Every structure is written in structure tokens, then in C-alpha cells.
Amino acid sequence: MSRLIIVSNRVTPAKSSKSGGEGGLAVAVKAAMQERGGVWFGWSGRVFDHEPGPPDIFDVGRVTYALVDLSQRDHDEYYNGYANSTLWPLFHYRLDLTEFTRRNLAGYQRVNHLFASKLAPLLQPEDQVWVHDYHLIPMAEQLRAIGCQLRMGFFLHIPWPALEILLALPNHRSIVRALCAYDLIGFQTTRDLRAFWEYIELEAGGDVHDDGTINAYGRVLRTAAFPIGIDTDTVAAYAAEAETSRQNRRLTESLQGRKMVIGVDRLDYSKGLVARMEAVDHLFKTNPDLRGRVTTLQIAPPSRADVPEYIEIRQQLETIVGHVNGAYAEFDWMPIRYLNKGFTRRTLAGFYRLSHVGLVTPLRDGMNLVAKEYVAAQKPEDPGVLVLSRFAGAAEELTGALIVNPYDVENVADAMRGALIMPLAERHERWQAMFEWLQRYDVAAWQRSFTAALETVPIKSAA
Ligand code: ADQ
């Protein structure tokens, strides 16, 4: 088996279950890396005023880490700039929040070039290179420009937008052309895949074949959906162990027999948190019988706190939570407990297990691992109910959830009520099928299916 080289913006060598609040990519890639071993290359998380030196290389277990620092300017233009103020909002259908400057685009290209030039000397002839996510789309193009002929695959963790949205990106052509320098492109869902095909056929003048092979920009490559999984058995084990934990005991005592609804998200405008709290408001407004009997726990640690839109969403969320609590709270009950911090994965698994409802209502999400973790953490003999946005990639797989439109506050409130009163037999039937699916298609299976596809993709130039 060839050596696997994973490239991602963020690399997290620390112990995963301790850190808390890391994003979905880090959680998933770490699990994949632990199984397969290899080299994990990316940003160290450090920002300096000077130009970065050679990568910092060290081993932890079966993984060799190679980490590069960024200068302040690179961090501003590449990470906060083009990646998180242009691509992230646009790929999540938020044209109103999308900013574009040529300066940031140049920074994005510059850092991709920098990463390629630091990675190239570490590569060996039989290596397989697997690049992750929107920060690093041009990596393959940059590596090819300096002579790298290895097999290279790319996986997009976030949605691929519909054609009309993508066309609003001033450099949409150069982004798609850069993607076509890979040999394999993986998307989370068939919806994303189809949107990509539509661009290739209608905008790029390329061809799409039934098996997902495309011809475009003078290259032949493979495209497919590889829905990302979680480490299902680990989450289930964490949740079972947490039943006797001090934190679970404290939480149970504090609930005093009330039912709990849980939401866990990075504080991001794509996660639909404000609309979700409006749904909680509507639930208590229209169901007075539930007041005092249901507690919503919303955990949302801040992320990307130096991007202005993230400061704004935090203020909006605080306002609506304050409003709902002000409207319905009693001296001995609060409708919403809002926590602005991260927890370990063990603790979260325990909290999921105690919750009667998992509320996952993003306005757009590549997959959403929290939805899967919630299902994996349930008590088999008495599982809770997942309320899931149709715009999360996970909705293609988790069909046993109550699927909602997150923009429709009344629909979400109705689903919450339905979930709170659902009989055990129905809860069990819905949960069982989803849990079996998650065991079969876990993160190790995801890693294996992507790397197997990359290993066998025929490499040839377009005629
Ligand atoms: P994210 O947008 O970060 O991921 P998600 O898929 O939900 O979203 O993953 C978040 C991860 O962080 C989960 O494993 C969760 O347990 C953890 N997490 C969230 N809040 C936490 C908290 N308060 N404390 C501790 N841990 C917390 C991106 C894409 C997603 C895609 C993933 C993986 O946006 O659509 O599912 O990558 O591909």
C-alpha cells in the first residue's frame, strides 16, 4: 500500500478527545489518520511576522506531522480573507456575506504555492496525496506546476454550490480549473456532485460520463460522492461510559425530570442558530403545556472570531436567547441554557445520550457530524429523536430523522413537539436503521473508500 499524505489547512496533533471545539474536518481526518498512518501536512496554527521557514516535522504514533507557520499577512488574506470571507459564505449560499478582493485571492494563491513548495521535497515516488477542503483547492495545480506527477485526490467537506451561486464568484473558472488538476474529486453528497457536473457541462464545456469520469480543461479525472462518517463505535462507547460520569449526574440532577433538547455547533452563521432559537420560541409560545417541562441546551463555542460576521452572529444569538428566556423563564426553570464554550467529545457524547431530542438545523452544511454523533450516542433501549435540516448533507443518509426546513420556524417547532412525544416503538425503529448505517459507513470506511478509489483511478491525459 502506498504512503498516504494528507494535506489540510488545520492539523491537530493534540489528543482529540481532550481538545474540544475543533472542527469536523480535524475530527474526521484524525480518526482516518489513526487507522491508516502516513504524513499529515498543513498549517501549524501559528502566525508570525516573519516569512515561514521549513516545516516542523515530528512523529506521533503512526503519523508524521509536517507543519508550516503562516505570516500575519498570509493568515489575513488566505485564511480570514479568501477562504473564510469568500469561499465559505459563497459555498454556503450566503452571497450577501461574500466578499471578494483580488488581494485576498492573490494571498490564497500565494499560500497554496507556499504549501506546495514546502510539501514537494517531502514526497516520494509512490505516495498518494489527499488534499482536504476549500482552503487548498489549488494545491494540485501548484504541485503539478513544479513537476509533481503523483496521484492526487481532493475531498470537499463543505457543500458544492448550485451553478447560479458559483457564477457569482469572480474567479469561478480558475477555481474549477484548479480542481481539475486532481485525479479524483470527492464530494459529501450526490447533490454536490450533480452541481459540480452541471458546472462542468454547462460552463466549462466538459463531458461527464455515467461512472463519474469527467473530461475538462485537458484532463480526465474521476468524481464521486464519499459521504463522510464518524467513529461510530467510539462515540457509542463514550456515551455508554458517560452514563456514570460526574457531569452526566450533575446534568441529570439539574434537569429535575425535565426532557432535554440539545444543539451543538460551532458558532457559525451556516448553522441556523438564530432561526433555531426562533423555533424554540415558537414551541413555547404555541405549546404552553411544554413550558417548565423541556430544557434546551445549546452549546456553541465561538469560531473564526476575527471575521466580523462571526461577531455579528454571536450578538444576534445572544439577543434571541435573552429574548426567549426573558419571555418564558420561571424562577426555577430556563427554556434555553446557552453555553459559549467547547466540551470534550466524551462529555458531548454523554450529553447527547441524556437528550430526548437532537436539534441539527443548519441552513446549509456539507455533512454535519453532530447529527451522526447524536445518533451514535443514543441509548439503544430508549433512543432520542433527531430533528435534522434537509440542507445538511447528512439528510441524504439519516432518513430516520424528522427532516425539517430550517427556514420554516413553525415546521421546526412542530417537529420538536413531535419528537418530544414520539412513542418508544417509533423512536426505536427510526434510530435502529440509522445506527446500523453509521456502523457500516463509519469514518474508517470513508477513508478506505476514498483512498481505494484514488489508488485505482486510471491516470491519463485527455486525448
Ligand atoms: P463543521 O462545520 O465544523 O465541519 P460538523 O460536521 O458538525 O461541522 O463537525 C463539528 C465537529 O466538532 C463535530 O465532531 C462536533 O462533535 C465537534 N464540535 C462541535 N461543537 C463542539 C463543542 N461545543 N465542543 C466540542 N466539540 C464540538 C465541516 C463541514 C461539515 C462536515 C465536516 C466534516 O462544515 O459539513 O460535516 O467538516 O466533513
Residues whose N, C-alpha, C, O or C-beta is under 5 A from the ligand:
A	BS01	ADQ	G20 G21 E22 G23 G24 L25 V27 A28 H157 I158 I228 V264 D265 R266 I299 A300 P301 K341 G342 F343 D365 G366 M367 N368 L369 V370
